[in-house]
Every structure is written in C-alpha cells, then in structure tokens.
Amino acid sequence: MTNNRTQIVAQILAALSSAARPSAAAELLAVSKGQTAEAVADLLAEGQRAFGENRVQEAETKFSTLRQNHPDIRLHLIGPLQTNKVKAALDLFDVIETVDRPSLVEALGKECAKRGRQPGLFIQVNTGAEAQKSGVLPADLPSLLAHCAEAGLRISGLMCIPPLEDESCLHFAFLAELAKRHDLGKLSMGMSHDFGMALRYGSTEVRIGTALFGSRGQTQSGDRDAVRL
C-alpha cells in the first residue's frame, strides 16, 4: 500500500510539474468505497486524509470510529445523493460533489440554511449525456447554477466521469471550459486510469481507487458510472 500511494503522489507531482502547475494545485482523493476500515487505516497511517465515498450509510459505518482518532479526515461524497439522505450527508461529508438537479438543490438549500453553514459543493456534469449516469446535462448547467444561487448555495467547482469508451481528454477540456465560463475554480476529474491527463487539463482533485487499493473485481466508486438510486 505504501508503495502505491508513494508512487501515485510522485506521478501527481510529475504531471503538475509537466503542466507548469504548483505542486499543491491538486489533491489526491482516495476512493474508499467498498474498502474495509482496516484498508483505510493503512492509508491514514501514511498521511492520507481525503477520502471519497459513494453511499452515506457505508461512509457513516466506516468512518465513525476512524474519525475519533483522526478528526482531520475530510470526506467527499462522490456518488449520487437522494434528497431523503440530505440531512445525513450534511452530518457526515465535508464536500458533496454530485449536486445535479433542482430537487436536490432545494433540499440542500433548506437544510444548509437551517444549519447556517454548508459543505463544499460541486455540480456533477454529465459531459457524455449518458442516460444511465447522474449529472446535469451541459446545456442545463447555467440554469442549475442560477437555481443554486437562488437557494443560497455556493458552488465551488464541477465534477465529471467521462464515458469509458471516449477519450477522457475531450471531456476534461470541456469541463475545464465550463468551469472557466462560470468562474468556478475547482475541478474534480481524473481516476486511476487517466488522472495524469486530467491534471494537465487543470484538475484540482483526482479520485483514485483501484491504483491505491488494488482491483476488487467490481466497480470502484468514482471509477465507473454511478446510477442514481
């Protein structure tokens, strides 16, 4: 595990240097969905603090004890969020990356207003217009951003999961252009197989599961399509 993380961090730094970007310009998000608390603890021992989870309940079960010993853990929700899970998600996650529809915006806005605070928020963009995948269609992004503003939500960035059969760079370039157009500074893009390319296109966060933990013989959160439940 140590070698995996050390090598990935080195690759991230090399990609940033090649793109003439500062070494602190992007963060490694360890995608821990489906992994054991022991596997997460191994990465914590190596200094990893940012983790991505796909489901509220799984994250709550896994990190409730881990956070007692490591209160500086930062949890990102990178899977679809149901509106009836908003309160639980806000209790648990520091960043929600999958804002993608008006009903979710309204639920988040109401609950954040009650609490007087909100987590970091990204809008997930369905850059490939895939029917089975969550995310707002690019043409609907301006109206969703306006809806967020009306609901009092501050959106800090965009997230995407490119179609597996496409060249990732096309989607990364597109998402970067959308972020620039709407004055959003953060980009969550790039996974185990294409994070170097994502960093060259301005990603500020790469979501790495398989390359860190090894193949589990099934879909990694953030590494495959996410279907809203």
Summary of the structure (lengths in Angstrom):
residues: 229
radius of gyration: 16.6
end to end distance: 32.1
largest distance: 46.4
contacts: 763
relative contact order: 0.17
helix: 44%
strand: 15%
